[in-house]
């Protein structure tokens, strides 16, 4: 009798891919090397070739939409990039980003149809967020030689997601009942949450800290509607903690207001207008886009030619045209519908996942990464775990 079942090997390969990604890789590496090769091989071995060819009949709307988007992204933008003769390096980077956006097509069946893999995914994304945070705070904790290249790791949506999950799980622990054990758990979770928060402070992004405030406010509002008395103890504890951390909170607020006064919205509207001007030079480009690898002069980076935008929507319009943008919006709307089902049932997961889901769509270029694919997959898995629990289908363990 074998010591390990085949499924266990596949789970181990998936865990190895997450570990290598958290410790050795980065969301959008300029020069992919052995860590990225290891991650790809592990994912291929874990998911299996059958799930890398999602050609069987899909039953959910998001899967139909994702399959259409994936097929379109493989064909039309590549034809456009060959026609325009873009640099191969830029084409490949954009193509990988498009595949990462559709990652749930392949990863969701692998995760959702196994009892333990939802838990692996849940704590795996938190592990990556903590690993990225430690690599930012302690730059020698890596095998990289160019230390400055690590600073942008703090902008990963998984770092924000980790901070939100830890803060909200700590708050939820206080709601159950006032006890030494609950207070100890909350203290530990809040203390660990400081790691991603301090990492985000180093490369200050206003959206991340506004998201933390909005997520806490959203969670409190949901609990107030459901069970207002459960807010008494955690609000009291947080108010006491806020007194001791008043200067720290005030510094964050001052940084947000100062940066807003200096740079406003970082030329986001002007960037969107520049993308629109780039694609409206002909009807064909407006409909089908400029293709993977296309560049444009972005006002958000001083007018330099770049191959990305700070919004997934403007990015897909530039690269894939109105057709690709429409397919992307439909795909994301169906996923958001799954997230919306968690609002009153799993308020911790809903509020923690909401902002890492929204920010890359509107404000920051973290949508081209493995991180965002994992977040989309986690949204779908959380919804399925709850559905299975309610209907009694499957043996998936609750997150």
KOLRO-598234 format. One line per field, with one value per residue (C-alpha): residue number from 0; residue in three letters; x negated, y, z. Coordinates in Angstrom, 3 decimals. Layout:
// residues N
nr <- [NUM  ...] $
rest <- [Ala  ...] $
u <- [X  ...] $
v <- [Y  ...] $
w <- [Z  ...] $
***
This chain:
// residues 399
nr <- [0  1  2  3  4  5  6  7  8  9  10  11  12  13  14  15  16  17  18  19  20  21  22  23  24  25  26  27  28  29  30  31  32  33  34  35  36  37  38  39  40  41  42  43  44  45  46  47  48  49  50  51  52  53  54  55  56  57  58  59  60  61  62  63  64  65  66  67  68  69  70  71  72  73  74  75  76  77  78  79  80  81  82  83  84  85  86  87  88  89  90  91  92  93  94  95  96  97  98  99  100  101  102  103  104  105  106  107  108  109  110  111  112  113  114  115  116  117  118  119  120  121  122  123  124  125  126  127  128  129  130  131  132  133  134  135  136  137  138  139  140  141  142  143  144  145  146  147  148  149  150  151  152  153  154  155  156  157  158  159  160  161  162  163  164  165  166  167  168  169  170  171  172  173  174  175  176  177  178  179  180  181  182  183  184  185  186  187  188  189  190  191  192  193  194  195  196  197  198  199  200  201  202  203  204  205  206  207  208  209  210  211  212  213  214  215  216  217  218  219  220  221  222  223  224  225  226  227  228  229  230  231  232  233  234  235  236  237  238  239  240  241  242  243  244  245  246  247  248  249  250  251  252  253  254  255  256  257  258  259  260  261  262  263  264  265  266  267  268  269  270  271  272  273  274  275  276  277  278  279  280  281  282  283  284  285  286  287  288  289  290  291  292  293  294  295  296  297  298  299  300  301  302  303  304  305  306  307  308  309  310  311  312  313  314  315  316  317  318  319  320  321  322  323  324  325  326  327  328  329  330  331  332  333  334  335  336  337  338  339  340  341  342  343  344  345  346  347  348  349  350  351  352  353  354  355  356  357  358  359  360  361  362  363  364  365  366  367  368  369  370  371  372  373  374  375  376  377  378  379  380  381  382  383  384  385  386  387  388  389  390  391  392  393  394  395  396  397  398] $
rest <- [Unk  Unk  Unk  Unk  Unk  Unk  Unk  Unk  Unk  Unk  Unk  Unk  Unk  Unk  Unk  Unk  Unk  Unk  Unk  Unk  Unk  Unk  Unk  Unk  Unk  Unk  Unk  Unk  Unk  Unk  Unk  Unk  Unk  Unk  Unk  Unk  Unk  Unk  Unk  Unk  Unk  Unk  Unk  Unk  Unk  Unk  Unk  Unk  Unk  Unk  Unk  Unk  Unk  Unk  Unk  Unk  Unk  Unk  Unk  Unk  Unk  Unk  Unk  Unk  Unk  Unk  Unk  Unk  Unk  Unk  Unk  Unk  Unk  Unk  Unk  Unk  Unk  Unk  Unk  Unk  Unk  Unk  Unk  Unk  Unk  Unk  Unk  Unk  Unk  Unk  Unk  Unk  Unk  Unk  Unk  Unk  Unk  Unk  Unk  Unk  Unk  Unk  Unk  Unk  Unk  Unk  Unk  Unk  Unk  Unk  Unk  Unk  Unk  Unk  Unk  Unk  Unk  Unk  Unk  Unk  Unk  Unk  Unk  Unk  Unk  Unk  Unk  Unk  Unk  Unk  Unk  Unk  Unk  Unk  Unk  Unk  Unk  Unk  Unk  Unk  Unk  Unk  Unk  Unk  Unk  Unk  Unk  Unk  Unk  Unk  Unk  Unk  Unk  Unk  Unk  Unk  Unk  Unk  Unk  Unk  Unk  Unk  Unk  Unk  Unk  Unk  Unk  Unk  Unk  Unk  Unk  Unk  Unk  Unk  Unk  Unk  Unk  Unk  Unk  Unk  Unk  Unk  Unk  Unk  Unk  Unk  Unk  Unk  Unk  Unk  Unk  Unk  Unk  Unk  Unk  Unk  Unk  Unk  Unk  Unk  Unk  Unk  Unk  Unk  Unk  Unk  Unk  Unk  Unk  Unk  Unk  Unk  Unk  Unk  Unk  Unk  Unk  Unk  Unk  Unk  Unk  Unk  Unk  Unk  Unk  Unk  Unk  Unk  Unk  Unk  Unk  Unk  Unk  Unk  Unk  Unk  Unk  Unk  Unk  Unk  Unk  Unk  Unk  Unk  Unk  Unk  Unk  Unk  Unk  Unk  Unk  Unk  Unk  Unk  Unk  Unk  Unk  Unk  Unk  Unk  Unk  Unk  Unk  Unk  Unk  Unk  Unk  Unk  Unk  Unk  Unk  Unk  Unk  Unk  Unk  Unk  Unk  Unk  Unk  Unk  Unk  Unk  Unk  Unk  Unk  Unk  Unk  Unk  Unk  Unk  Unk  Unk  Unk  Unk  Unk  Unk  Unk  Unk  Unk  Unk  Unk  Unk  Unk  Unk  Unk  Unk  Unk  Unk  Unk  Unk  Unk  Unk  Unk  Unk  Unk  Unk  Unk  Unk  Unk  Unk  Unk  Unk  Unk  Unk  Unk  Unk  Unk  Unk  Unk  Unk  Unk  Unk  Unk  Unk  Unk  Unk  Unk  Unk  Unk  Unk  Unk  Unk  Unk  Unk  Unk  Unk  Unk  Unk  Unk  Unk  Unk  Unk  Unk  Unk  Unk  Unk  Unk  Unk  Unk  Unk  Unk  Unk  Unk  Unk  Unk  Unk  Unk  Unk  Unk  Unk  Unk  Unk  Unk  Unk  Unk  Unk  Unk  Unk  Unk  Unk  Unk  Unk  Unk  Unk  Unk  Unk  Unk  Unk  Unk  Unk  Unk  Unk  Unk  Unk  Unk  Unk  Unk  Unk  Unk] $
u <- [0.000  -1.575  -2.440  -0.823  2.089  1.813  3.966  1.525  -1.326  0.660  1.429  -2.263  -3.226  -0.721  -2.080  -5.628  -4.557  -3.119  -6.259  -8.618  -6.465  -6.384  -10.100  -11.841  -9.570  -7.587  -4.269  -5.674  -9.358  -11.285  -13.494  -11.816  -14.279  -14.417  -11.808  -9.193  -10.128  -9.709  -6.332  -5.083  -6.243  -4.675  -1.369  -1.336  -1.987  0.550  3.433  2.836  2.907  6.632  7.422  4.999  7.263  10.661  12.642  15.296  18.793  18.863  21.890  21.359  21.709  18.319  16.691  18.404  17.355  13.816  13.487  14.606  12.168  9.313  9.913  10.145  6.946  5.041  6.053  6.961  4.347  1.611  2.598  2.540  -0.882  -2.362  -0.876  -2.369  -5.703  -6.037  -8.982  -8.687  -9.518  -6.577  -4.234  -5.072  -4.669  -1.197  -0.206  -1.164  0.852  3.888  3.487  3.216  6.516  8.123  6.274  9.504  10.525  7.701  7.157  10.746  11.569  8.305  9.023  12.788  13.171  10.940  11.654  8.356  7.267  9.546  7.730  4.369  5.329  6.662  3.571  1.297  2.265  1.768  -1.640  -2.619  -1.431  -3.503  -6.548  -6.352  -6.025  -9.086  -11.101  -10.267  -10.976  -14.114  -15.705  -18.382  -15.661  -15.988  -18.375  -18.141  -21.148  -19.264  -17.586  -15.776  -13.775  -11.931  -10.219  -7.246  -6.312  -4.388  -1.989  -0.892  2.859  1.973  0.178  3.313  5.492  3.314  3.515  7.307  7.838  5.703  7.374  10.911  10.257  8.873  11.953  14.238  12.444  13.361  17.014  17.492  17.064  14.748  12.134  8.392  8.128  10.080  8.056  4.799  5.845  6.846  3.574  1.547  3.534  3.273  -0.462  -1.041  1.086  -1.484  -3.959  -2.013  -0.927  -4.525  -5.548  -2.848  -4.045  -7.518  -6.129  -3.119  0.003  3.043  5.504  4.268  4.803  8.120  9.126  8.250  10.437  13.303  13.096  13.232  16.133  17.955  17.472  18.654  21.735  22.665  22.296  24.262  27.169  26.950  25.939  25.173  24.465  21.473  19.725  19.445  16.362  14.314  15.093  13.944  10.706  10.008  10.675  8.157  5.643  6.356  5.409  1.998  1.563  2.911  -0.348  -0.804  2.744  2.339  -0.888  0.903  3.755  1.274  -0.626  2.603  3.677  0.170  -0.235  3.266  2.478  -0.764  0.229  4.028  5.199  1.828  3.137  5.465  8.138  5.510  4.113  7.548  7.952  4.550  5.606  8.833  6.913  4.596  7.396  9.658  7.188  9.122  12.348  10.492  8.145  11.072  12.901  9.982  7.221  3.525  2.539  0.217  -3.024  -1.545  -2.901  -1.501  -2.727  -1.278  -0.723  -0.818  -4.575  -5.590  -4.668  -7.074  -6.104  -4.938  -3.140  -0.760  1.905  2.980  6.416  7.365  10.221  8.087  5.409  7.838  9.253  5.751  4.637  7.864  10.291  13.951  14.562  11.912  12.977  16.604  15.639  13.476  16.271  18.770  16.262  15.511  19.201  19.996  17.122  18.228  21.705  20.134  18.349  21.571  23.218  20.772  21.626  23.826  22.750  18.976  18.429  14.734  13.964  16.222  14.664  11.128  11.508  13.567  10.818  7.987  10.528  11.527  8.250  6.463  9.538  9.565  6.383  3.271  1.453  1.403  3.900  1.153  -0.104  0.273  1.556  4.716  5.446  5.212  7.579  10.184  9.878  10.232  13.450  14.938  13.694  15.101  18.476  18.402  17.335  20.325  22.681  21.513  21.982  25.527  26.620  24.691  22.831  19.169  16.864  15.054  13.864  15.071  12.416] $
v <- [0.000  3.336  5.740  8.632  8.747  10.464  13.337  13.897  14.246  16.809  18.789  18.683  20.042  22.869  23.715  23.702  26.122  28.508  28.276  28.944  31.854  33.429  33.013  33.316  34.846  38.064  39.110  40.432  39.410  41.316  38.342  35.039  32.319  29.095  30.039  30.712  27.480  25.509  27.155  26.336  22.712  22.245  23.764  21.651  18.508  19.433  20.550  17.974  18.414  17.690  20.813  22.862  22.115  23.371  22.123  20.091  21.466  24.023  24.402  27.803  31.194  32.428  29.364  29.972  33.616  32.688  30.127  32.672  35.251  32.732  31.610  35.198  36.196  33.298  34.159  37.773  39.784  37.417  37.918  41.684  41.539  39.523  41.973  44.990  43.262  44.004  42.864  39.184  39.923  42.342  39.952  37.087  39.240  40.351  36.843  35.420  38.203  37.221  33.580  34.578  36.446  33.179  31.050  30.028  28.050  25.618  26.015  25.995  22.361  21.219  23.039  22.798  19.060  18.030  18.221  19.737  21.903  24.884  25.110  24.824  27.687  29.850  29.596  29.444  32.925  34.232  32.560  34.282  37.632  37.188  36.000  39.061  41.287  39.745  40.089  43.795  44.369  42.227  42.537  39.922  37.278  36.180  34.854  38.032  40.295  43.408  44.250  47.349  45.218  43.715  46.878  46.599  43.263  45.296  46.327  42.727  42.305  39.230  41.457  43.581  40.462  38.986  42.160  42.300  38.628  38.836  42.033  40.794  37.323  38.977  41.170  38.164  36.274  38.994  38.810  35.216  35.793  37.687  35.228  35.026  32.620  34.917  37.936  36.024  34.908  38.442  39.853  37.351  37.993  41.767  41.494  39.360  41.790  44.489  42.725  43.367  46.790  47.885  46.448  48.523  51.645  51.295  51.673  53.760  53.133  55.105  52.592  49.847  51.854  53.271  49.674  48.615  51.373  50.578  46.825  47.352  49.777  47.367  44.455  46.478  47.609  44.007  42.858  45.900  44.841  41.188  41.195  44.707  43.579  41.579  44.836  46.065  44.100  44.352  48.059  48.672  46.741  48.453  51.885  51.178  49.964  53.058  55.302  53.648  53.672  57.171  58.613  55.689  56.049  59.815  59.408  57.157  59.659  62.501  60.500  59.864  63.519  64.781  62.424  63.284  67.011  66.497  64.035  63.867  60.666  60.040  61.020  58.023  59.862  61.260  57.746  56.406  59.235  58.414  54.772  55.858  58.077  55.150  52.738  55.140  55.678  53.062  51.053  47.713  48.678  49.974  46.665  44.226  46.236  46.755  43.265  41.853  43.803  47.112  50.269  53.760  57.041  57.102  60.413  58.441  57.810  61.142  60.385  57.466  54.542  51.631  48.346  48.514  50.724  51.180  49.695  46.272  47.847  50.337  47.673  45.225  47.995  48.861  45.289  43.472  46.204  46.554  42.843  41.756  44.433  43.279  39.647  40.675  42.699  39.843  37.365  39.619  40.411  36.701  36.259  39.327  37.794  34.805  37.165  39.062  35.894  35.908  39.371  38.275  34.624  35.039  38.744  38.230  36.646  39.069  42.241  40.851  39.771  42.720  45.332  43.133  42.206  45.803  47.738  46.005  46.510  50.271  51.641  49.504  47.255  44.078  42.245  40.670  38.450  35.010  36.902  38.114  34.700  33.218  35.874  35.187  31.460  31.979  33.958  31.088  28.451  30.319  30.466  26.762  25.721  27.580  26.177  22.623  23.140  24.444  21.810  18.965  18.235  17.246  17.101  20.408  21.774  25.258  27.951] $
w <- [0.000  -0.991  1.782  -0.036  -2.408  -5.784  -4.507  -1.665  -4.136  -6.068  -2.923  -1.975  -5.395  -5.009  -1.559  -2.964  -5.721  -3.104  -0.933  -3.834  -4.957  -1.505  -0.756  -4.116  -6.742  -7.210  -8.798  -12.095  -12.430  -15.101  -15.879  -14.996  -13.993  -11.980  -9.292  -11.953  -13.768  -10.531  -9.874  -13.367  -13.197  -9.753  -10.870  -14.010  -11.967  -9.295  -11.478  -14.202  -17.950  -18.067  -16.062  -18.159  -21.123  -19.902  -22.906  -21.154  -20.591  -17.805  -15.589  -14.030  -15.690  -14.557  -16.150  -19.481  -19.360  -18.319  -21.103  -23.705  -22.310  -22.188  -25.784  -27.007  -25.159  -26.699  -30.263  -31.054  -29.070  -30.252  -33.888  -33.334  -31.636  -34.521  -37.026  -35.234  -34.545  -30.832  -28.698  -27.785  -24.124  -23.816  -25.620  -23.283  -20.163  -21.275  -22.346  -18.944  -17.304  -19.371  -18.348  -14.667  -14.970  -16.112  -13.538  -11.704  -14.802  -14.056  -10.323  -9.071  -10.062  -8.480  -5.194  -4.814  -5.403  -2.507  1.223  2.383  -0.533  0.293  3.638  1.867  -0.448  2.390  4.569  1.527  0.348  3.877  3.977  0.731  2.095  5.253  3.259  0.993  4.077  5.740  2.538  2.456  6.162  6.264  2.841  3.558  3.873  0.259  -2.342  -4.396  -4.885  -6.037  -2.754  -3.973  -6.385  -3.424  -2.252  -4.625  -3.036  -0.458  -3.219  -3.771  -3.170  -1.091  1.431  1.788  1.933  4.693  6.772  6.385  7.218  10.356  11.576  10.906  12.319  15.445  15.737  15.190  17.956  20.442  19.408  20.540  24.233  26.547  27.756  28.251  25.309  22.987  24.049  23.540  20.036  19.109  20.424  18.403  15.214  15.577  16.285  13.162  11.137  11.910  9.594  6.369  7.645  8.300  4.905  3.189  4.992  3.424  -0.106  0.825  -1.256  -0.153  -1.557  0.781  3.973  2.811  2.068  5.626  7.061  4.677  5.356  9.125  8.743  6.433  8.823  11.813  9.858  9.015  12.623  13.814  11.598  12.662  16.335  17.640  21.213  19.993  19.090  22.676  23.728  20.505  20.107  23.661  23.144  19.813  21.304  24.056  21.493  19.411  22.347  22.579  18.795  18.266  16.922  14.533  13.136  12.870  10.871  8.361  7.969  7.493  4.867  2.976  3.025  2.175  -0.780  -2.019  -1.822  -3.795  -6.509  -6.427  -8.090  -9.807  -13.279  -13.429  -15.441  -17.815  -18.243  -19.169  -21.691  -23.212  -23.604  -25.282  -27.723  -28.502  -29.393  -31.283  -34.112  -36.103  -35.715  -35.864  -33.024  -30.967  -31.388  -31.075  -29.366  -30.077  -28.915  -26.261  -25.985  -27.087  -25.465  -25.054  -23.570  -20.068  -18.243  -14.972  -15.431  -16.919  -20.508  -20.896  -23.163  -21.013  -21.653  -18.663  -17.147  -13.540  -14.148  -15.435  -17.401  -19.321  -19.784  -21.401  -23.587  -24.803  -25.446  -26.385  -27.437  -26.630  -27.215  -24.708  -22.230  -22.428  -21.871  -18.905  -17.300  -17.668  -16.190  -13.211  -12.613  -12.315  -9.836  -7.887  -7.682  -5.899  -3.521  -2.830  -1.539  1.386  2.680  5.621  5.787  5.903  6.649  7.481  4.115  2.228  3.619  3.389  -0.255  -1.517  -1.692  -3.044  -5.734  -6.570  -6.285  -9.214  -11.395  -10.844  -9.297  -9.364  -11.863  -9.769  -11.979  -14.155  -11.364  -9.828  -6.759  -8.465  -9.927  -6.430  -5.064  -7.751  -7.063  -3.306  -3.834  -5.811  -3.359  -0.329  -2.043  -2.915  0.593  2.013  -0.647  0.049  3.769  3.350  0.844  2.458  -0.761  -0.507  2.441  2.006  5.307  6.213  6.025] $
***
